[in-house]
Amino acid sequence: MAQKPHAHRLLALLFSLLGLALACQPPVRSTEAPTRWEATHPAMGTLFRIVVHGDRAEPLQAATAAAFARIDALDALLSDYRADSEVRQLAAAPPDTWQPISHELAAVLATGLRLAQLSEGAFDPTLGRLTQLWRRAKRQGELPTPDRLAEARAASGYRHLELDLDRPALRMRTAGMALDLGGIAKGYAIDEAMRVLQEAGIESALVDGGGDLRVSAPPPGQDAWQIAVEDGRGDRATVALVHAAIASSGDRYQFVEIAGRRYAHIIDPATGLGMTESCAATVTAPTCMEADALASAACVLGADRLAVLHAWPGATIELHAAPARSSRPNILFILADDLGWADLGCQGSTSYRTPALDRLAENGIRFTDAYAAAANCAPTRATLMTGQSVPVHGMYTVGSGARGKKADRSMVPPPNVTEIPGEVVTLAESLQAAGYRTGHFGKWHLGGYGTPEGPRAQGFEVNIGGYHVGHPPTYFWPYQRSNQDGEVKQQLPGLEEGQPGEYLSDRLTDEAIRFLEADDDRPWFLYFPHYAVHTPIQAPRPAVDAVTKRGLSGRQVNASYTAMVENLDRNCGRLVQWLERHRQLENTIVIFSSDNGGYGGYLDAGVDQKDITHNHPLKGGKGMMSEGGIRVPLLIHWPQRIAAGQVSATPVHTLDFYPTLLAITGAAAPPQALEGRDLSPLWAQRGEAVEGPRPHFEDRALYFHMPGYLEARRGSWRATPAGAIRRGKWKLIEPFDGKAVELYDLHADPGETTNLAAAETEVRDALLAELQEWRTARQAPMPTPVD
């Protein structure tokens, strides 16, 4: 079969559904009959969305919850990622023996084998061993050996699989055979979710799973559901659907380039290798299981052999030409680590000298109310790479949420995700699919334990310095940590060779410039997540001595930290100067931000923790739900498009980077729902007047979720389980442990000194209800009280 991970679809099916709320908003409850309910749920490596219409909200919510539960049950049966799934258990069964199977698996295989016969093997549900080889190829960047490929091919083939629907049972006549239902199971789950909704009496519904979807009767007052479909060339057309399904397949998102050749993650059963011809297909059919599988088969068959599928009843199949490559802007994304909102000169610091970044702000746009997705490192990085909120990707902290002493915790945090699933299409993968050369330099912190391949498995062609650890063992070469026996336990990848005294931020910048100097005509995406200014607080001695000599005063007085900030600024300036010298700055969008607030402001906020910097006038620092923990600097510079000298007070979020970069590059949307907004309407274009009103996202709220703990010193906490929402000037913090809700007017009180929850009860209750609805719609993991 044309194998593909569940979430990877070339053709993003984009909603143009009447009244459909933006993904970053909570479910919409209409105050007028009929009622509309929308909710999302992560499963099968993607995000499922259900939209239903009816007379009352309560039955709609109950039916939606039941449909999501059905999807979860099918995931437990059909996933080849889960060791306890039925599919994985069957792979361990002895060959040539009848094995009892569930009715669900029997239904999927019945359709899969029927299509395998019709497509002459272009679709084949028995390619599990080959799929495993291709997952390994993606991680390691090398083709399977001929022997391993031959072994996997020998264990595959739908003709060696027998199915008895009466029992039901199956028999694999070949040793080592493994099923892979990645090209059909999600479609079946969508169909089953629709069945649950219909049995609950819901007539008008839409079920979407990562871009493949099925609809029943249209919304009230409409003739059909209007679905915008993007083809392989990037063009969009609207399809009207009623009681039908639509799915897509292609190689735009999932492929691997090895030895200069591009291989799709759609396996051609005839060769056992990924396809090398670009393809894209869209299929409408009576059921989503049929559409899902037919789209896969169509890509393998290609235009010359597609006619064999025309015998499938009720299906319409369209193949698209390969997407055209076009000139697009380069992207330099610099993400500082633990840099505070007030740590730049353009943000008000009088201690830290940051002329290079200040010039970027002067010649572009500076956002005063930009927010990280979370108050600590990994969750923000996961949101940047996935375009998903914290409850959806599940990475809400670093490591475990059960931090600090157990006796001091009143709640049990939920499990924390520590890696980006391979099925999610990252920002790097989307840009790579659009023809971008991709490079990662610095801190990854998103999985890849025990291997330097984390970024390379998620769309980056080059990785220097990135692995699972969140801080360097030292900022000086050889960038490693050894145990007492001299055994190296920690080493930044790609930086093994170096010179004594070499400083990490300088070296990473050298490597980034080498990436820019490569002889390659493709536009590039250079992601530069600095380790600086995270601990350990280390800087070159001459720089520290210079800071000490000039003296520091006020709240920002750490000389080593000051030297780190100023070195970071100097290296940002080096990159900009290289772009200027090589005449690339004009059409390069430079984005500079931080992953969370600065490490300071604790003592003034009543937290027993040493301050390294200070985020004044904001309250608190890294790890805290207060403004000093989540508000960050954001500068965007693009001379070709952005007028200089702009300052925006619009609240924006890490979620917004993914859709913004897709919009300005023309790259296709990924299968997973993106929860942010395109920021480009917020800035004045080059040649426009900077003065005057700009779009302000008046209808938008920002949400935050932290169901775990972050310890401070002596039983004090930087974070206890809580959520937060900002809408307009108002910010509400909801502790999950029963403590009092906090409400602040950030326009009048950016330091969060006066809790207005008791005085502004109407605002408090509305924001609290909205925040709770947002969590419910995303199945947000929550802590539970200690027994």
C-alpha positions in Angstrom: 0.0 0.0 0.0 1.1 3.6 -0.3 2.3 3.9 3.2 2.3 7.2 5.1 2.2 8.2 8.7 -1.4 9.0 9.8 -1.0 12.8 10.0 1.0 13.4 6.9 -1.0 14.8 4.0 0.2 16.8 1.1 -3.1 18.4 0.4 -4.3 20.3 3.4 -8.1 20.4 3.5 -8.8 23.8 4.8 -12.0 24.7 6.4 -14.2 27.4 4.9 -17.1 26.2 7.0 -19.8 28.8 7.8 -19.2 30.2 11.2 -16.2 27.9 12.0 -14.2 29.5 14.8 -10.5 30.0 14.4 -8.6 27.2 15.9 -7.1 29.4 18.6 -10.5 30.1 20.0 -12.7 28.0 22.3 -15.7 26.1 21.1 -18.5 28.3 19.8 -21.9 28.1 21.4 -24.5 30.0 19.5 -27.0 31.9 21.6 -29.6 31.3 18.9 -31.2 28.1 17.8 -29.9 25.9 16.3 -26.8 25.3 18.4 -23.4 24.7 17.0 -20.7 22.8 18.9 -17.0 22.4 17.9 -14.3 20.5 19.7 -10.8 19.0 19.0 -9.0 15.9 20.3 -5.5 14.6 19.6 -5.3 11.0 18.5 -3.5 8.8 15.9 -0.7 11.3 15.7 -2.9 14.1 14.5 -5.7 16.5 15.7 -9.3 15.4 15.2 -12.0 18.1 14.9 -15.7 17.6 15.1 -18.3 20.2 14.3 -22.0 19.4 15.0 -25.3 21.2 14.8 -28.5 20.5 16.8 -31.1 22.0 19.0 -29.3 21.8 22.4 -25.7 22.0 23.4 -25.7 19.2 26.0 -26.5 16.3 23.6 -24.0 17.7 21.1 -21.3 17.7 23.7 -22.1 14.2 24.9 -22.2 12.8 21.4 -18.9 14.5 20.5 -17.2 13.0 23.6 -18.5 9.6 22.6 -17.2 10.0 19.1 -13.7 10.9 20.4 -13.8 7.9 22.7 -14.5 5.7 19.7 -11.5 7.2 17.9 -9.3 6.4 20.9 -10.5 2.8 21.1 -9.7 2.3 17.4 -6.2 3.9 17.9 -5.6 1.3 20.6 -6.5 -1.5 18.2 -5.0 -0.4 14.9 -1.9 1.7 15.6 1.5 0.2 14.8 3.1 2.7 17.1 1.5 1.2 20.2 3.2 -1.9 21.6 -0.1 -3.2 23.1 -2.2 -2.7 19.9 -3.8 -5.6 18.2 -1.8 -4.8 15.0 1.5 -5.0 16.9 0.5 -8.2 18.7 -0.4 -9.9 15.5 3.1 -9.2 14.2 4.5 -11.6 16.9 2.1 -14.4 16.0 3.6 -17.6 14.4 3.2 -17.8 10.6 0.6 -19.8 8.9 -1.7 -20.0 11.9 -5.2 -18.6 12.1 -5.4 -15.7 14.6 -8.7 -14.3 15.9 -9.1 -10.6 15.3 -11.5 -7.9 16.2 -14.5 -7.0 14.0 -12.9 -3.5 13.5 -9.7 -4.9 12.2 -11.6 -7.3 10.0 -13.6 -4.4 8.5 -10.5 -2.4 7.7 -8.7 -5.4 6.2 -11.7 -6.3 4.1 -11.6 -2.9 2.4 -7.9 -2.9 2.2 -7.6 -6.3 0.5 -10.4 -5.5 -1.9 -8.5 -2.4 -3.0 -5.2 -4.3 -3.1 -6.7 -6.6 -5.6 -8.2 -3.8 -7.7 -5.1 -1.7 -7.6 -2.8 -4.7 -8.4 -1.0 -4.2 -5.2 -0.5 -0.4 -5.3 -2.3 -0.4 -2.0 -1.1 -3.1 0.3 -1.9 -3.3 4.1 1.0 -5.8 4.8 4.0 -3.5 4.3 4.7 -3.0 8.0 8.3 -4.2 7.8 9.0 -1.8 4.9 7.4 1.0 6.8 9.7 0.4 9.8 12.7 0.5 7.5 11.6 3.9 6.1 11.1 5.3 9.6 14.7 4.3 10.4 15.9 5.9 7.1 14.3 9.2 8.1 16.0 9.1 11.4 19.5 8.1 10.2 19.5 9.7 6.7 20.5 6.5 4.9 18.8 3.9 2.7 18.1 0.4 3.9 20.8 -2.1 3.0 19.8 -4.4 0.0 19.7 -7.3 2.4 17.4 -5.7 4.9 15.2 -4.4 2.0 15.0 -7.9 0.5 14.1 -9.4 3.9 11.3 -6.9 4.5 10.0 -7.3 1.0 9.9 -11.1 1.4 7.8 -10.6 4.5 5.2 -8.5 2.7 2.5 -9.0 0.1 -1.3 -9.0 0.4 -1.5 -12.3 -1.5 0.1 -13.9 1.6 -2.7 -12.7 3.9 -5.9 -14.6 4.3 -9.0 -13.1 5.9 -12.1 -15.0 7.3 -14.8 -12.5 8.0 -17.2 -15.1 9.6 -15.0 -15.8 12.6 -13.3 -13.2 12.1 -9.7 -14.3 11.8 -6.6 -13.9 9.7 -3.7 -16.0 8.6 -0.3 -14.6 7.6 1.3 -17.3 5.4 4.7 -15.5 5.4 7.1 -15.4 8.4 7.8 -11.9 9.8 4.8 -10.2 8.2 3.5 -7.0 9.8 0.5 -4.9 9.1 0.6 -1.2 8.5 -2.8 0.5 8.3 -1.5 4.0 8.1 -3.2 4.6 4.8 -6.6 3.5 5.8 -7.1 3.3 9.6 -7.6 7.0 10.2 -10.3 7.1 7.5 -12.1 4.3 9.2 -11.9 6.1 12.6 -13.5 9.1 11.0 -16.3 7.0 9.6 -16.8 5.4 13.0 -16.9 8.7 14.7 -19.6 9.8 12.2 -21.5 6.7 12.9 -21.5 7.4 16.7 -22.8 10.9 16.0 -25.6 9.7 13.7 -26.7 7.1 16.2 -27.0 9.9 18.7 -29.5 11.6 16.4 -27.1 14.3 15.1 -28.0 15.0 11.4 -25.5 17.7 10.6 -21.9 16.9 11.4 -18.3 17.2 10.2 -15.5 14.9 11.4 -11.9 15.9 10.4 -8.7 14.0 11.1 -5.6 15.8 10.0 -7.2 17.1 6.7 -9.2 14.0 5.7 -12.8 14.4 6.6 -16.4 13.2 6.3 -19.6 15.2 6.4 -23.2 14.3 6.8 -26.1 16.8 6.2 -25.1 20.4 5.7 -25.3 23.1 8.4 -28.8 24.6 9.0 -29.7 27.0 6.2 -26.9 25.8 3.9 -27.0 23.5 0.8 -23.6 21.8 1.6 -20.5 22.0 3.6 -18.0 24.2 1.7 -14.5 22.7 1.9 -11.4 24.5 0.5 -9.0 22.0 -1.1 -5.4 22.9 -1.9 -3.9 21.0 -4.9 -0.3 20.1 -5.5 0.4 23.4 -7.2 -0.7 25.4 -4.2 -4.0 26.5 -5.9 -7.2 26.3 -3.9 -10.7 25.3 -5.0 -13.9 25.0 -3.0 -15.7 21.6 -2.9 -19.4 21.3 -1.8 -19.9 18.1 0.1 -23.0 16.4 1.5 -23.0 12.9 3.0 -19.5 12.3 1.6 -15.8 12.1 2.4 -12.7 13.6 1.0 -9.0 12.7 1.5 -5.7 13.5 0.1 -2.2 12.0 -0.2 1.2 13.1 -1.5 4.8 13.5 -0.8 5.1 17.2 -0.1 5.5 16.8 3.7 7.0 13.4 4.2 10.1 12.5 2.3 13.8 11.9 2.9 16.7 13.2 0.8 19.5 10.8 0.7 22.6 11.2 -1.5 20.9 14.0 -3.4 17.8 12.0 -4.2 14.3 12.6 -2.8 12.4 9.6 -1.6 8.7 9.9 -0.6 7.4 8.2 2.5 4.8 6.7 0.2 6.2 3.2 -0.4 5.9 1.7 -3.8 5.2 -2.0 -3.1 6.8 -2.9 -6.5 10.2 -1.8 -5.3 9.9 -1.6 -1.5 11.4 1.9 -1.8 9.9 5.3 -1.3 8.6 6.8 -4.5 10.9 9.2 -6.3 8.3 10.9 -8.5 6.4 13.7 -7.0 2.7 13.1 -6.6 -0.5 14.5 -5.1 -4.0 13.1 -5.2 -7.4 14.1 -3.9 -10.3 11.6 -3.6 -14.0 12.0 -2.8 -15.9 8.8 -1.9 -18.9 7.6 0.2 -16.7 6.8 3.2 -13.5 8.3 4.5 -11.9 4.8 4.7 -12.3 4.4 1.0 -11.1 8.0 0.2 -8.1 7.6 2.5 -7.0 4.3 0.9 -7.8 5.3 -2.7 -5.7 8.5 -2.4 -2.7 6.4 -1.3 -3.1 4.0 -4.2 -3.6 6.8 -6.7 -0.2 8.3 -5.9 1.5 4.9 -6.4 -0.3 4.2 -9.6 0.3 7.6 -11.2 -1.6 8.9 -14.2 -0.6 6.1 -16.5 -2.2 3.3 -14.4 -4.9 5.3 -12.6 -7.7 3.9 -14.7 -7.9 0.7 -12.7 -9.3 2.6 -9.8 -12.2 4.0 -11.8 -14.1 0.8 -11.1 -14.4 1.7 -7.4 -18.0 2.7 -7.0 -18.9 6.3 -6.0 -15.3 7.6 -6.0 -13.8 10.6 -7.8 -10.1 10.7 -8.1 -7.9 13.6 -9.1 -4.1 13.6 -9.6 -2.3 16.9 -9.3 0.9 18.1 -10.9 4.0 18.5 -8.7 4.1 21.9 -7.0 6.1 24.5 -8.7 9.2 25.9 -7.0 9.3 29.7 -6.8 11.5 32.4 -5.3 10.6 32.9 -1.7 12.1 35.0 1.2 14.9 33.5 3.3 14.1 33.0 7.0 16.4 33.7 9.9 14.7 32.8 13.2 16.8 33.5 16.3 15.3 32.2 19.5 17.2 33.2 22.7 16.9 31.0 25.7 15.7 32.6 29.0 16.1 36.1 27.7 13.8 38.4 29.6 11.3 40.9 28.3 13.4 43.8 29.7 16.8 42.4 28.6 17.2 44.5 25.5 18.0 48.2 25.1 15.0 48.7 22.9 12.9 47.1 25.7 14.1 49.6 28.2 17.3 48.0 29.7 20.0 50.5 30.7 22.4 47.7 31.8 22.6 45.5 28.8 24.0 47.1 25.6 22.3 45.5 22.6 23.0 47.8 19.6 22.5 45.1 16.9 19.1 44.0 18.1 18.1 47.6 18.8 18.8 48.3 15.1 16.6 45.4 14.0 13.8 46.9 16.1 14.3 50.4 14.7 14.2 49.1 11.1 11.3 46.7 11.5 8.5 46.1 13.9 8.7 45.5 17.7 5.9 43.8 19.6 5.5 45.0 23.2 2.9 42.3 24.1 4.4 39.1 22.7 3.9 35.9 24.7 5.8 32.6 24.8 3.6 29.5 24.7 4.8 28.6 28.2 6.9 29.9 31.0 9.7 27.4 30.4 11.8 26.1 27.6 10.5 22.9 25.9 6.7 23.7 25.6 7.4 26.9 23.7 9.8 25.1 21.3 7.2 22.4 20.7 4.5 25.0 19.9 6.9 26.8 17.5 7.7 23.6 15.6 4.1 22.1 15.6 1.8 25.2 15.6 -0.1 23.5 18.3 -1.0 24.7 21.8 0.4 23.1 24.9 -2.6 20.8 25.6 -2.6 19.5 22.1 1.1 18.6 21.7 1.1 17.6 25.4 4.6 19.0 26.3 3.8 21.3 29.2 7.1 21.3 31.0 10.7 19.9 30.9 10.9 16.3 32.0 8.3 15.6 34.7 5.7 18.0 36.1 6.3 16.3 39.5 9.1 18.7 40.5 10.1 19.6 44.0 9.4 17.6 47.1 6.5 15.2 46.9 5.4 16.1 50.4 5.1 19.8 49.4 2.8 19.0 46.4 -1.0 19.0 46.9 -1.7 17.7 43.4 -0.5 14.9 41.1 0.6 16.3 37.8 -0.4 14.4 34.6 2.2 12.7 32.4 4.3 15.0 30.3 5.2 14.5 26.6 8.9 14.9 26.0 9.2 14.4 22.2 7.4 15.7 19.0 5.7 12.7 17.5 7.1 11.7 14.1 3.6 12.0 12.7 3.3 15.7 13.3 4.5 17.9 10.4 6.9 20.4 11.8 7.5 24.0 10.6 10.9 22.8 9.2 9.2 19.9 7.3 6.6 22.3 5.8 9.3 24.7 4.6 11.5 21.9 3.4 8.5 20.6 1.4 8.1 24.0 -0.2 11.7 23.9 -1.4 13.6 25.4 1.5 17.1 24.4 2.7 16.8 23.9 6.4 19.4 24.2 9.1 19.3 24.0 12.9 22.0 25.6 15.1 21.8 25.4 18.9 19.3 24.1 21.4 16.7 21.5 20.3 15.3 20.1 23.6 12.4 18.3 21.8 13.5 14.6 22.1 15.9 12.5 20.2 17.2 10.9 23.4 20.5 9.1 23.0 21.0 10.4 19.4 22.1 13.6 17.8 19.4 13.1 15.1 16.5 14.9 16.8 16.3 17.9 14.5 17.3 15.9 11.5 14.3 13.6 12.1 12.0 16.6 12.1 12.8 18.4 8.8 16.3 19.9 9.3 18.9 18.9 6.8 21.7 20.2 9.1 22.0 20.0 12.8 24.8 21.5 14.8 24.5 21.5 18.6 21.0 20.2 19.0 19.9 17.2 21.1 17.6 16.4 23.9 19.3 18.2 26.7 18.2 21.8 27.5 21.5 23.4 28.4 25.1 23.0 27.5 27.5 21.2 29.8 29.7 24.3 29.5 29.9 27.3 27.1 33.5 26.6 26.4 35.0 24.0 24.1 35.0 21.0 24.1 31.3 21.4 25.2 31.2 18.2 27.1 30.7 16.7 30.5 32.7 13.6 31.7 32.3 11.4 34.7 35.0 10.7 37.3 36.4 7.9 35.1 36.9 10.4 32.2 34.0 8.9 30.2 32.2 11.5 28.1 28.5 11.6 29.3 27.3 14.7 27.4 28.6 16.2 24.2 27.0 18.8 21.9 26.7 17.1 18.5 28.6 18.5 15.6 31.0 20.5 17.8 33.5 17.8 18.8 36.4 19.6 17.0 37.4 23.0 18.2 40.0 25.2 19.9 40.7 25.9 23.5 38.9 29.0 24.7 36.3 28.8 22.0 32.9 30.2 23.1 29.7 28.4 22.2 27.7 31.3 20.9 30.6 32.4 18.7 31.1 28.9 17.4 27.4 28.3 16.6 27.4 31.6 14.7 30.4 30.5 12.7 28.6 27.3 11.8 25.5 29.2 10.8 27.5 31.4 8.5 29.0 28.2 6.9 25.4 27.1 6.2 24.7 30.4 4.5 27.8 30.2 2.4 26.8 26.8 0.9 26.6 26.7 -2.9 22.8 26.1 -3.0 20.2 28.1 -5.0 17.3 27.1 -2.7 15.8 29.7 -0.3 16.8 28.8 3.3 15.3 28.5 6.7 18.0 29.0 9.4 16.6 28.2 12.8 19.1 29.5 15.4 17.8 28.6 19.0 20.8 29.9 21.0 21.7 28.2 24.3 22.4 31.6 25.6 21.4 33.0 28.0 20.5 29.8 29.9 22.5 28.6 32.8 25.4 27.9 33.3 26.0 31.7 33.4 29.4 31.8 31.7 31.0 34.4 29.4 34.5 35.0 28.1 36.6 36.5 30.9 37.6 39.7 29.0 34.0 40.5 28.4 33.1 40.0 32.0 36.0 42.1 33.1 34.9 44.9 30.8 31.4 44.9 32.2 32.7 44.9 35.8 35.0 47.8 35.0 32.2 50.0 33.6 29.9 49.1 36.5 26.2 48.1 36.7 23.4 49.6 38.7 19.6 49.1 39.2 18.0 45.6 39.1 20.2 44.1 36.4 23.6 43.8 37.9 25.1 40.3 37.1 28.3 41.0 35.2 28.6 37.5 33.7 24.9 37.5 32.5 25.4 41.0 31.1 28.4 39.7 29.1 26.3 36.8 27.8 23.5 39.1 26.6 26.0 41.4 24.9 27.8 38.5 23.2 24.4 37.2 22.0 23.7 40.6 20.5 27.1 40.8 18.8 26.6 37.4 17.2 23.1 38.4 16.0 24.8 41.4 14.4 27.4 39.2 12.7 24.6 37.3 10.9 22.9 40.5 9.8 26.2 41.9 8.6 26.8 38.8 6.5 23.4 39.1 4.9 24.1 42.8 4.2 27.5 42.0 2.6 26.0 39.3 0.4 22.9 41.3 -0.5 20.5 38.9 1.1 19.2 41.1 3.9 16.5 42.8 1.7 14.6 39.6 1.2 15.3 37.8 4.4 12.8 37.9 7.2 14.6 38.0 10.5 12.6 37.0 13.6 14.1 37.4 17.1 12.4 36.3 20.3 12.8 34.3 23.5 11.3 31.0 24.7 10.2 32.3 28.1 10.7 35.1 30.5 14.0 36.0 32.2 15.5 34.2 35.2 14.8 36.9 37.7 12.2 39.1 39.5 11.6 36.3 41.9 12.4 37.9 45.2 10.1 40.9 44.4 7.3 38.4 43.6 7.7 36.6 46.9 9.5 33.6 45.5 12.6 32.3 47.2 14.9 32.0 44.2 18.1 33.8 43.2 17.7 36.5 40.6 20.1 36.6 37.6 18.3 39.3 35.8 15.1 41.3 36.3 12.0 41.7 34.2 10.8 45.0 35.7 8.2 46.5 35.4 6.7 43.0 34.9 6.2 40.7 37.8 8.1 37.5 38.3 10.2 35.5 35.9 10.8 32.1 34.1 8.5 29.4 35.3 5.8 31.7 36.6 2.4 32.4 35.1 2.9 36.1 35.8 3.9 38.5 33.0 7.6 38.2 33.7 7.4 34.5 33.1 5.5 34.5 29.8 5.9 37.9 28.1 9.0 38.0 25.8 10.8 40.3 23.3 9.7 40.0 19.7 11.4 41.8 16.8 10.6 41.2 13.1 12.7 42.7 10.3 12.2 42.3 6.6 13.3 45.4 4.6 11.5 44.2 1.4 8.1 44.1 3.1 8.1 45.7 6.5 8.2 49.5 7.0 10.7 50.6 9.6 10.0 52.1 13.0 6.8 50.2 14.0 5.7 49.3 17.5 2.7 47.1 18.0 0.9 46.5 21.3 -1.2 43.7 19.8 -1.0 40.5 22.0 0.7 37.8 19.9 1.8 34.3 20.7 4.4 31.6 19.7 1.5 29.9 17.9 1.5 32.6 15.4 4.9 31.9 13.9 4.0 28.8 11.9 1.0 30.3 10.1 2.8 33.5 9.5 5.8 31.8 7.8 3.5 29.7 5.7 1.6 32.8 4.6 4.7 34.7 3.5 6.4 31.7 1.8 3.3 30.3 0.2 4.1 26.9 1.7 1.1 24.5 2.1 -0.6 24.1 5.5 0.3 20.9 7.4 -2.3 18.3 8.2 -2.6 19.2 11.8 -4.7 22.2 12.7 -2.6 25.4 13.3 -4.0 27.3 16.3 -2.3 30.7 15.6 -2.8 33.6 13.3 -0.9 35.1 10.4 0.9 38.2 11.9 1.5 39.9 8.5 -1.7 42.0 8.6 -0.3 43.7 11.8 2.6 45.4 10.2 2.7 48.3 7.7 4.1 47.3 4.4 7.2 49.0 3.0 6.1 52.3 1.5 3.0 52.6 3.7 2.6 55.1 6.4 3.6 53.8 9.8 1.2 56.1 11.7 -2.4 55.3 12.0 -4.4 52.3 13.1 -3.5 48.8 12.1 -5.5 45.6 12.5 -5.4 44.6 16.2 -7.0 41.1 16.6 -9.6 42.6 18.8 -11.6 39.3 19.0 -8.6 37.2 20.2 -7.7 35.6 23.5 -4.4 33.9 24.4 -4.4 30.9 26.6 -1.8 29.2 28.9 -1.7 25.8 30.5 0.7 24.5 33.2 -0.6 21.4 35.1 2.6 20.7 36.9 5.1 22.2 39.4 8.4 24.1 39.1 10.3 24.3 42.3 12.3 27.2 43.8 14.3 27.1 47.0 13.3 25.9 50.5 9.8 24.7 49.7 9.0 27.7 47.6 7.4 27.4 44.1 8.0 29.2 40.8 4.9 27.4 39.4 2.1 25.4 40.8 -0.7 23.9 38.5 -2.6 26.7 36.9 -4.0 28.1 33.7 -4.3 31.7 32.4 -6.1 33.7 29.7 -5.4 37.1 28.3 -8.2 38.9 26.4 -7.7 42.6 25.6 -6.5 44.4 28.7 -7.6 41.7 31.0 -5.6 38.7 32.3 -6.9 36.0 34.5 -4.9 33.3 36.3 -6.7 30.2 37.5 -4.9 28.0 40.1 -5.9 24.4 39.9 -5.3 23.7 43.6 -8.3 25.7 44.8 -6.5 29.0 45.6 -8.1 32.2 44.7 -8.5 33.3 41.0 -6.4 36.4 40.1 -7.6 39.1 37.6 -5.5 42.0 36.4 -5.9 45.0 34.2 -2.6 44.9 32.3 -3.0 48.3 30.6 -3.2 50.0 34.0 -1.2 47.5 36.0 1.4 45.6 33.9 3.2 44.6 37.2 0.1 42.6 38.3 0.0 44.3 41.7 -3.8 44.7 42.2 -6.0 41.6 42.0 -9.4 42.8 40.7 -11.2 39.4 40.9 -13.5 40.5 43.7 -14.3 43.9 42.1 -14.8 42.8 38.5 -16.9 39.7 39.0 -18.5 39.8 35.5 -15.2 39.9 33.7 -13.7 37.3 36.0 -16.6 34.8 35.5 -16.6 35.3 31.7 -12.9 34.8 31.4 -12.9 31.8 33.7 -15.6 30.1 31.7 -13.8 30.8 28.4 -10.6 29.4 29.7 -12.3 26.2 31.0 -14.1 25.8 27.6 -10.8 26.1 25.8 -9.3 23.3 28.0 -12.3 21.1 27.5 -12.2 21.4 23.7 -8.5 20.3 23.7 -8.9 17.5 26.3 -6.2 19.3 28.3 -4.4 17.1 30.8 -5.2 18.1 34.3 -3.6 17.4 37.7 -5.6 15.5 40.3 -5.7 16.1 44.1 -3.3 14.0 46.3 -5.3 11.2 47.9 
